[in-house]
Amino acid sequence: MTPFGTLREIRDAVQSGARRAVDVCEASLATIESRDPALHAFNTVVRDRALARAAAIDRHPSRSTLPLAGVPVAVKDNICTSGVRTTASSKILETFVPPYDATVVQRLEAAGAIIVGKANCDEFAMGSSTETSAFGPTMNPWDTTKIPGGTSGGSAVAVAAGMTPLALGSDTGGSIRQPAALCGIVGLKPTYGRVSRYGLLAHASSLDQIGPMTRTVDDAAIALSVLAGHDAADATSARAAVADYASALTADTASLTIGIPRTLIDTGVDPEVGKAFYAALDVLSGHGATVIDIDLPHAGAAIPVYYLVSTAEASSNLARYDGVRFGYRAPSEAAGPGGRMQDDLKAMYGRTRARGFGPEVKRRIMLGTYVLSAGYYDAYYLKAQKVRTLIRRDYEQAFARVDVVAMPTSPTAAFTLGEKLSDPLQMYLADIFTVSANLSGLPAISVPCGFTTSQLPIGLQLTGRLFDEATILQAAHVYERHTSWWTHHPPSR
Amino acid sequence: MAASTAAPLPQYEAVIGLEIHAQLQTASKIFCGCSTAFGAPPNSHVCPVCLGFPGALPVLNGAAVDFAICAGLALGCRINESSVFARKNYFYPDLPKGYQISQYELPIAVDGAVEFTMPSDSAQGRHVRVGITRAHMEEDAGKSLHEGFTDSDRKTYVDYNRSGVPLIEIVTEPDLRSAADAAEFFTRLRALLVWLGVNDGNMEEGSLRCDANVSIRLRGNPTLGTKAEVKNLNSFRFLQKAIEYEIERQTDLLEEGGRVVQETRLWDAAAGVTVSMRSKEEAHDYRYFPEPDLPRVHADPARVDRIRVAMPELPPVRRQRFVADYRLPDYDATQLTESRAMSEYFEAAVHAGAPAKAVSNWMMGDLARVLKERRLDIACSPVPAARLAGLLSLIERGTISGAIAKTVFETMVATGRTADDIVKAEGLTQIDDESAIVGLIQGVLDANADAVAAYRGGKTTTFGFLVGQVMKQAAGKANPKRVNELLKRALDS
C-alpha cells in the first residue's frame, strides 16, 4: 500500500481486520522517518506511545465500529496531549508536558485514532508560513525551498507527504485553509463553536477553531463528525446537532448558488491562482451550480480588523506565560557586589518573556497591548468590533442569495522561505481571503484546484452559512469527484 | 502628624465610598469544579483551569450567579438581564492567567441602596442612605506567601487554593460622611450578606474585605476633593480608624496649604497609619475587554423571580413583623433581628410555646452571656430553642420560680439535659402547697420573734427579711407569690 491511502481506506481495513493498526502505525512512522528530516513537519514523534495504542486498537472489542480505527494522526503542537510535550513551537513551552488532553484529542483517541506526533507550526499560531516556529521552519513537500503555509504548516505537510492521512490544525485567520491550499490538501475550518477549544493553546479566543486536514473531502467529513459537538468544558461550544457528514456526500451534482466577490478577488490575486479559481467555478457550474457575483463591501477592512481583534486577545491570552507556574523561566541573574542575587519579579518577567518569545509573538503582544490601552480602546478595539459586525452582516446578506461563497484560499501559491519573514505586512496580506470567515464565525473549506506552472498547489475556498458544514462539504465533494487534483502527490525526494 | 481626633475641622466635610469584596458561598469555584473550602493544604484545591494552564477554559458556575443576584436584590439593585464578563489584565504571580475575569461595563447588578438608622443616645436615630453603584461578579486571586518559610528572605511561595473562588464586589456611591457611618454601614452590609447566606462574614479568613475611597472638601462645596483609596481594612475597627486617620491626614495637608494626591494607600494596623502604596501615575492600565471565552450571563426575569421568592425575609421586614406579631418593644425586635440565626431561634422558641417577651429577655440575658462566654454562634447554642421554650413553660406554669429557672438553665448548659428532667431529678418543683408553706412560715416566725414584733410595731421593712428566711428554709423552691400572701396573712392575723 502506498503512503497515500485515505483515512477511509485505512479505517475500513483496520475495522475489518484486513490490516492491523500496528502495521498501519509502523508504516506511518516509517514515512515520517524517511521524509521528515527534509521537511520538518514534526516537533515530537511519539513512536512507542503510538505503537502501544495501535496494539490496543487491534485488541479493542469494538474495533469494527470505531470511526477512526487505527488512523494515524498528526496533532498540531498547540493542542494539549496528556503526557506528550506541547510547545506551540515556542521556546517558552519547550519542555511543557500538559497533564491533560484537549477535548479533540480525547475524541480522536476514543474513536480509535493513533496520535503519532506533534506537528510544527508558527509560534503560538502566529504567522502564515510556519517560519516563526522556534524550532525551525517546515518545508513544502512540492518544493522544499518554499514555505508550506501556516500556521498549521506541519499538519499540512504531514498529510501532503503521506505521513498521516489526518492531521489536526487550528485556524484563527486561515491557519488550516491556507497551508492546506499551499500543500495541495483539504482543510476545513468548522463554524466557531462547532468543535471544542478546550486544550487548544489560545491565540485569539473569539476566532480560534480546530479542524481536520486530510487528502479528501470525504475524509474531512468523517473526521468532523468525530471532532464536532458540544463540550461542557468550553462555554463557547455550540449545542447544534452534529450530522454524519460523510454519509451525506452522495450527490454527483451540486445544485446550489455560489457567490463570488469578484472585485475583491480581482484586486491583487496572482494570475495563475485567478485562472485556476475561475476554472474551478466552471467545473462546479458544469455540475449543477449557479455562479453569481456578490458584493462584500467591508471585506477590504478584514485584515486590519483581524489584526486589531486577534492581537488584542493574544496579548491577554499570552500573559499566562510568565515563568511562574510552568514552562521556561529565565535563570536568576547574580548582580551587585559579591554576586548577591538581585532579582526582582519584574526583571524575572521581563527576561523570561524576552527570551521565551520570538519576534512575531512579541510584535503581536505589543500591538494588542496598545490596542487595548486606555485612550486607544475606543479608537481601535471597539471600532474593530463594530467593523467586524459589518463584515458579518455582509455575509448574512450574501447568504440570503447564495448557498456558498467561493474565493481562492490564498492570493498566491507558496512563496520562498525567508521571502516575507522580514516584511510582516506582506505576510499579513496572505490572509486576505481567509480572515473574514473567522471574523464572522463561518465554516470554510479549502480543496485543491490546480497547480501553478512551477507545480505548486492552488486551493479553492468555499465558505458556508453558520453550522452548515454539510453544504460546503457537499460542494467540495462534487468538485473533487469531477477533478483529479487530489490524486497528485508531491515528489518523494 | 497625630491622628487622634475623629472629626475633621468643622469647615471640612469627609466624602467616603466603600468597595467591598465578599466571597460567595458556593461549594465549588466560579469557573471550575475545585472546592472553595478554606484551610486546605496549599495548592490542593487546584486544576488546570484555576491554575491558568495553557488551553484551559472557564465555565461559569450558575450557583455563583444565583448568589450574586440574591445579593443584588437584597441591596435594592436592578438586575441586568444580560451582563458581561471582562478581563482585567495585570501581571502578578498570584494571578495565574495574567488577567482576572471580572465584570466591567455591564455588571450583574446596578443602582441599589442600603438604608439604616445610626444608633444614637437620643430616641430618634439619624437616618443614613448609601447608594449602591454596582455589584459585580469576579474570581479571587491566589495568595502570595512572603513569610514563614526558611527561605522567605529569598523566595515567595504562592497558594492557588483561593484562585477562582467566586466574589462579588459591591461598590457604593460616595454617600458616607464619617468613619462611624462607614463602619456602621459595613456592619449592616456584613449582617445582610450573612443573613442571606451569600457570605459567611468571616473577615479573618478574608471572605469579606473592604477598601475605602476617602476625600475631603469644604462644606457646601459640590465638587469632590481628590481621593485616596485605602486598602487592607479587614476589620470594622481598622475601617473606622483608617478613615479617621485619612480624614485627619488630608485635613492637615489642606490646612498646611498642600494638596491631596490621588493614590492608593495601605492601612498599617500596627503603626495605626496609612502609607502610600502607589501613585496615580503608577496605577495599572488594566486594559479591560470583554472575556471572549464566556458568553453573556443571562438573568432572565423568571430566574430573578425564582431567587426573589426563595429569599429569606429581610431584617427590616422581620423586625416590623416581630413588633406587630409578638408585641415586642422596638428595641427587642432590633436586637433579635441582628442575625438571621438569632431571629430564627426566637421564632422557634415562641412556636414551641414560650411567651415571646420571656424568650426575648432570656436571649438577650442569660443565653447571650453563655454564648459570649463560650464564643458560640446561636446556631450552635448548647440550649436549643425548643429546650429554652421548655424551661420558660415551667416558669409560666408555675412549676418553678424564676430564680430556680436560672439554676436549671445553668445545669441545662452544662449537661445538655432538658429543664423537665433536671427539675424532676433534683426535686426542684416549686412548693405550692398551702399547708407546707404555712408550716415553713410558722417555723420562721417562731425563730424570729424580734422581727415579727418589729413588723407588727409598724416597721414593715422587716417583711422582706422574713420572706427571705422562708425562701431559705424552702431552699428557694417555695412559690414566692404564695409565700408573700401567706406570710402577710400570718403576720396580719
Chai-1 contact restraints between the chains, C-beta under 6 A:
chainA,res_idxA,chainB,res_idxB,connection_type,confidence,min_distance_angstrom,max_distance_angstrom,comment,restraint_id
A,C80,B,G55,contact,1.0,0.0,6.0,A-B,restraint_1
A,Y100,B,P48,contact,1.0,0.0,6.0,A-B,restraint_2
A,Y198,B,L57,contact,1.0,0.0,6.0,A-B,restraint_3
A,G199,B,G55,contact,1.0,0.0,6.0,A-B,restraint_4
A,L200,B,G55,contact,1.0,0.0,6.0,A-B,restraint_5
A,L201,B,P54,contact,1.0,0.0,6.0,A-B,restraint_6
A,L201,B,G55,contact,1.0,0.0,6.0,A-B,restraint_7
A,S205,B,P292,contact,1.0,0.0,6.0,A-B,restraint_8
A,S205,B,D293,contact,1.0,0.0,6.0,A-B,restraint_9
A,S206,B,P292,contact,1.0,0.0,6.0,A-B,restraint_10
A,D234,B,L57,contact,1.0,0.0,6.0,A-B,restraint_11
A,A235,B,V59,contact,1.0,0.0,6.0,A-B,restraint_12
A,A235,B,L294,contact,1.0,0.0,6.0,A-B,restraint_13
A,A235,B,P295,contact,1.0,0.0,6.0,A-B,restraint_14
A,E313,B,P292,contact,1.0,0.0,6.0,A-B,restraint_15
A,S316,B,R87,contact,1.0,0.0,6.0,A-B,restraint_16
A,S316,B,N89,contact,1.0,0.0,6.0,A-B,restraint_17
A,S316,B,Y99,contact,1.0,0.0,6.0,A-B,restraint_18
A,A319,B,G98,contact,1.0,0.0,6.0,A-B,restraint_19
A,A319,B,Y99,contact,1.0,0.0,6.0,A-B,restraint_20
A,R320,B,G52,contact,1.0,0.0,6.0,A-B,restraint_21
A,R320,B,K97,contact,1.0,0.0,6.0,A-B,restraint_22
A,R320,B,G98,contact,1.0,0.0,6.0,A-B,restraint_23
A,V324,B,P93,contact,1.0,0.0,6.0,A-B,restraint_24
A,Y349,B,F91,contact,1.0,0.0,6.0,A-B,restraint_25
A,L372,B,R287,contact,1.0,0.0,6.0,A-B,restraint_26
A,L372,B,F289,contact,1.0,0.0,6.0,A-B,restraint_27
A,S373,B,D285,contact,1.0,0.0,6.0,A-B,restraint_28
A,A374,B,D285,contact,1.0,0.0,6.0,A-B,restraint_29
